[in-house]
Amino acid sequence: MKFIISGKNIEVTPGLKDTVEQKLGKLERYFTPETEIIVTLSVEKDRQKIEVTIPVKGNIIRSEQTSSDMYVSIDLVEEVIERQLRKYKNKLVARSQGHPTASSSGNNFKKEFFESDDDSSETDEIKIVRTKRFGIKPMYPEDACIQMDLLGHNFFVFSNAETDEVNVVYKRKDGSFGLIEPEFD
């Protein structure tokens, strides 16, 4: 695996670099040697943040963790990436109907990735436990943000009065709002 480690508002010391490579190096048993792992360490006030991005053919495995200690953030991000890999493995195995090496999406993975037996993979199965139906009326994104706040939710699905498409507004971590607009190919 190839590590690309950078820092924002923080100097990447040899100790930090070694810790990142040691913790995320555990994933080496799954990836081919040419797989890149992009790691960005950053500090904002008292928050120590690590972002890890692993581009695999057709998908991106990504995690971002924040804590008051960079070493704790590194531990957290490694656990999340491992969990995501188990879910991704299940998806690839299901898609290829038991022949994971035939999957075109798995080219960044070693054969051991598919052969390793994880007892915890069953607990990571995605289950939809509730379905909600509601009427969508046309409104402007600003009105949708107000409606979202009134409901106390952190996202709101609506029909955009300007474009006649289904959009989503959401509340960002910094308190501002975001808008998701679909793009059909």
LINFENMO-V711017 format. One record per residue. RES is the residue in one small letter. PSI is psi in whole degrees, -180 to 180 (999 if undefined). Layout:
BEGIN
res = <RES/RES>
psi = <PSI/PSI>
END
This chain:
BEGIN
res = <m/k/f/i/i/s/g/k/n/i/e/v/t/p/g/l/k/d/t/v/e/q/k/l/g/k/l/e/r/y/f/t/p/e/t/e/i/i/v/t/l/s/v/e/k/d/r/q/k/i/e/v/t/i/p/v/k/g/n/i/i/r/s/e/q/t/s/s/d/m/y/v/s/i/d/l/v/e/e/v/i/e/r/q/l/r/k/y/k/n/k/l/v/a/r/s/q/g/h/p/t/a/s/s/s/g/n/n/f/k/k/e/f/f/e/s/d/d/d/s/s/e/t/d/e/i/k/i/v/r/t/k/r/f/g/i/k/p/m/y/p/e/d/a/c/i/q/m/d/l/l/g/h/n/f/f/v/f/s/n/a/e/t/d/e/v/n/v/v/y/k/r/k/d/g/s/f/g/l/i/e/p/e/f/d>
psi = <146/120/132/102/127/165/144/121/23/141/128/98/160/-34/-45/-44/-45/-42/-45/-48/-35/-50/-52/-16/-20/-25/-7/-28/-16/-32/155/159/-28/0/132/139/116/119/128/122/136/157/129/113/-118/10/126/115/141/133/128/128/128/102/122/154/116/-11/171/130/122/145/149/123/143/138/-175/-8/128/-37/-35/-42/-40/-43/-45/-44/-34/-41/-42/-44/-42/-43/-42/-37/-38/-43/-43/-39/-46/-40/-45/-41/-43/-41/-40/7/51/-1/73/-28/-15/-12/129/-21/-14/17/-22/-3/147/163/-33/-28/-41/-27/-20/140/116/116/-29/-7/-28/-31/-17/8/139/127/126/117/-10/139/133/135/140/155/142/123/148/136/166/153/-37/-40/-36/-37/-41/-44/-41/-45/-41/-35/-17/21/168/6/162/128/133/166/121/121/-24/-36/-10/27/157/127/168/130/148/157/127/165/-32/4/-12/-179/153/157/130/121/131/150/112/133/999>
END
